Amino acid sequence: MDYFVEEGFSAAMLGALNRCRLYLQVLTLADISLADGSCIIPDVFQGIPLQDRRSTLRWPCQQRPFNSAWDLWRSALRSLQPKNKLSQPLGEWLSTKLHQDWFWYKDCSLPALYFKHSSDRWAVYNGTQNPRPCTRSSASMLFDTKTSTTVPQLPNHALPVTVSLDRYTGFMSAIAGPALPCSSQEPNPTIQSVDSQLCKHAYFKSLYPLDGYPSSADVSSIVDAFHTGLSIVTRCLYDRQEVTHG
């Protein structure tokens, strides 16, 4: 939404874009990109909810927006990748604690693909070399999902992956991220001190119910609310104003 604000979309357009975002239950560009951060998932342009992951946050109930909103959504996303690739591809994974719960993982050191059945049960599919000549659009390793074993947990270095069906062999291929998650760079979900310039950001101003700019305490409340549940992000500000102004 920060990007859409900077692009100069009107308030009405931002509202439509935000309804599409809420329906898909995504927060950032990484949430709608392939695991390797190279491009946006094609289904996202059509407003199809993600199939390889789900958000663990509590979201407001958002009905599917009208077709006109999705037309605007597609146009806005295409400005991020005019040639079917992101103009600025995403970098390495910065955190292993994601709000999205991924279903598929791969250990880059082993020819094995993992699928999450439950918190303590992972199906493991063995990999095999692609019998067809490798090209830019084909994977070198394929996985037969008809035969599997079960393990209680993932390897330490497993990465989230985007899977797709190889139409020639009927096996699955997997696209992993460009680097291992770095636990030393875990972000702190609570901001203790908010810079005054951040309070004047258009996104936080758009959530503020009164004229002027939110205070540092208001912005901190918004950040805390995101980690509690998105449905209370705006409500926390209105409640604060009701207490302050009676």
C-alpha positions in Angstrom: 0.0 0.0 0.0 3.0 2.3 0.6 3.9 1.9 -3.1 0.4 2.6 -4.2 0.2 5.8 -2.1 3.5 7.0 -3.6 2.2 6.3 -7.1 -0.5 8.9 -6.5 -3.6 6.8 -6.6 -6.7 8.6 -5.4 -8.4 7.8 -2.1 -11.1 5.9 -3.9 -8.6 3.9 -5.9 -6.6 3.2 -2.7 -9.8 1.9 -1.1 -10.4 -0.5 -4.0 -6.8 -1.7 -4.0 -6.9 -2.2 -0.2 -10.1 -4.3 -0.5 -8.3 -6.6 -3.0 -5.3 -6.9 -0.6 -7.5 -7.7 2.3 -9.4 -10.3 0.3 -6.1 -12.0 -0.6 -4.8 -11.6 3.0 -1.4 -10.2 2.1 0.7 -7.4 3.6 3.8 -7.0 1.5 5.1 -7.6 -2.0 6.9 -10.7 -0.7 3.5 -12.2 0.3 2.4 -12.3 -3.4 5.8 -13.2 -5.0 7.3 -16.5 -6.0 9.7 -18.0 -3.3 12.7 -16.8 -5.2 11.4 -13.2 -5.3 11.7 -12.9 -9.1 8.0 -12.1 -10.0 4.5 -11.9 -8.7 2.4 -15.1 -8.7 0.2 -15.1 -11.8 -2.9 -16.2 -9.8 -2.6 -13.0 -7.7 -3.4 -10.8 -10.8 -6.7 -12.7 -11.2 -7.6 -12.3 -7.5 -7.1 -16.0 -6.7 -6.2 -16.7 -3.1 -2.7 -18.2 -2.6 -2.5 -22.0 -2.8 1.0 -22.6 -1.4 0.7 -20.6 1.9 -1.9 -19.0 4.2 -1.7 -16.1 6.6 -1.8 -16.8 10.4 -3.1 -13.3 11.2 -6.8 -12.6 12.1 -8.2 -10.6 9.1 -11.4 -8.6 8.7 -14.2 -10.3 6.7 -13.7 -9.0 3.1 -16.0 -10.2 0.4 -14.6 -10.6 -3.1 -14.3 -7.1 -4.7 -16.0 -6.2 -7.9 -14.3 -6.8 -11.3 -13.5 -3.1 -11.6 -11.4 -3.3 -8.5 -9.5 -6.3 -9.9 -8.9 -4.4 -13.1 -7.3 -1.6 -11.1 -5.3 -4.1 -9.0 -3.9 -5.8 -12.1 -2.9 -2.4 -13.6 -1.2 -1.4 -10.3 0.8 -4.6 -10.0 1.9 -4.5 -13.6 3.7 -1.3 -12.9 5.9 -3.3 -10.5 6.9 -5.9 -13.2 6.3 -4.5 -16.7 8.1 -7.4 -18.4 6.7 -10.3 -16.3 9.7 -9.9 -13.9 9.9 -7.6 -10.9 11.8 -4.4 -11.8 13.6 -4.9 -8.4 13.7 -8.6 -7.5 13.4 -9.4 -3.8 16.6 -10.3 -1.9 17.4 -13.1 0.6 15.0 -14.2 3.3 15.4 -12.0 6.4 13.3 -13.9 8.8 12.1 -17.4 9.6 9.1 -16.0 11.5 6.6 -15.2 8.7 2.9 -14.3 9.1 2.4 -16.6 6.1 2.5 -20.3 6.9 4.1 -22.0 3.8 3.1 -25.6 2.9 6.1 -26.5 0.8 9.8 -26.5 1.7 13.0 -27.8 0.3 16.4 -28.5 1.8 18.8 -27.0 -0.7 21.5 -29.5 0.3 19.3 -32.6 -0.4 17.1 -33.7 -3.3 14.0 -33.8 -1.1 10.7 -31.8 -1.1 8.7 -31.4 2.1 4.9 -30.8 2.4 3.3 -29.8 5.7 0.5 -32.1 6.7 0.4 -30.8 10.3 2.7 -29.2 12.8 4.5 -32.5 13.6 4.0 -34.4 10.3 5.8 -33.6 7.1 5.6 -35.7 3.9 9.0 -36.1 2.1 9.1 -36.6 -1.7 12.4 -37.7 -3.3 13.8 -35.8 -6.2 14.9 -37.1 -9.6 16.8 -35.6 -12.5 14.6 -34.1 -15.2 14.8 -36.5 -18.1 14.2 -33.7 -20.6 16.9 -31.2 -21.6 16.9 -28.3 -19.1 15.9 -24.9 -20.4 15.1 -21.5 -18.7 11.5 -22.6 -18.2 12.2 -26.2 -17.0 13.6 -27.4 -13.7 16.6 -29.7 -13.4 15.1 -31.6 -10.4 11.6 -33.1 -10.3 9.7 -34.7 -7.4 7.2 -37.6 -7.5 4.4 -36.7 -5.1 2.8 -40.2 -5.4 5.3 -41.8 -3.1 6.4 -40.3 0.2 7.8 -40.9 3.6 7.0 -39.0 6.8 9.2 -37.1 9.2 8.3 -35.1 12.4 10.1 -31.9 11.5 11.9 -29.9 8.8 15.7 -29.8 8.4 17.2 -26.7 9.9 18.1 -25.2 6.5 14.9 -25.8 4.7 13.5 -22.9 2.6 9.9 -22.1 1.6 9.4 -23.0 -2.1 6.8 -22.4 -4.8 5.8 -25.6 -6.6 4.4 -26.2 -10.0 3.4 -29.2 -12.1 5.6 -30.3 -14.9 3.2 -30.9 -17.7 5.5 -33.4 -19.5 6.2 -35.8 -16.6 3.4 -35.1 -14.2 6.0 -34.5 -11.4 6.4 -31.4 -9.3 9.1 -28.8 -9.6 10.1 -26.4 -6.8 11.5 -22.8 -6.8 13.3 -21.9 -3.6 14.5 -18.5 -2.4 18.0 -17.1 -3.1 19.4 -17.6 0.4 18.9 -19.2 3.7 16.8 -17.4 6.4 18.9 -15.4 8.7 17.7 -15.7 12.3 20.1 -13.0 13.5 18.1 -10.4 11.6 14.7 -11.1 13.2 12.8 -7.8 13.2 11.4 -6.5 16.5 7.6 -6.5 16.2 7.2 -3.7 18.8 8.5 -0.2 18.1 9.5 1.4 21.4 10.5 4.8 19.8 9.0 6.1 16.6 10.8 8.7 14.5 8.7 11.9 14.0 9.1 11.7 10.2 7.5 8.2 10.2 4.4 9.7 11.9 4.0 11.9 8.8 4.0 9.0 6.4 1.0 9.0 4.1 0.0 5.4 5.1 -0.2 6.2 8.8 -2.0 9.5 8.0 -4.6 7.5 6.0 -5.4 5.5 9.1 -5.8 8.5 11.4 -9.4 9.6 12.0 -8.8 13.3 12.7 -7.1 16.1 10.9 -3.3 16.4 11.4 -0.8 13.6 11.9 -0.8 10.7 14.4 1.5 10.8 17.3 4.4 8.4 18.0 2.2 6.6 20.5 -0.5 6.2 17.8 2.0 4.8 15.2 3.3 2.4 17.9 -0.4 1.3 18.5 -0.8 0.6 14.8 2.3 -1.5 14.7 1.3 -3.5 17.8 -2.2 -4.0 16.4 -0.8 -5.5 13.2 0.8 -8.2 15.2 -2.5 -8.8 17.2 -4.9 -8.8 14.3 -5.5 -6.5 11.4 -9.2 -6.0 12.2 -8.3 -3.7 15.1 -5.6 -1.6 13.4 -8.0 1.4 12.7 -10.2 0.7 15.6 -7.3 1.2 18.1 -7.0 4.8 16.8 -10.7 5.6 16.9 -10.9 4.2 20.5 -8.0 6.4 21.5 -9.7 9.5 20.0 -13.0 8.6 21.7 -11.2 8.5 25.1 -9.3 11.7 24.4 -12.2 13.8 23.1 -15.1 12.3 24.9 
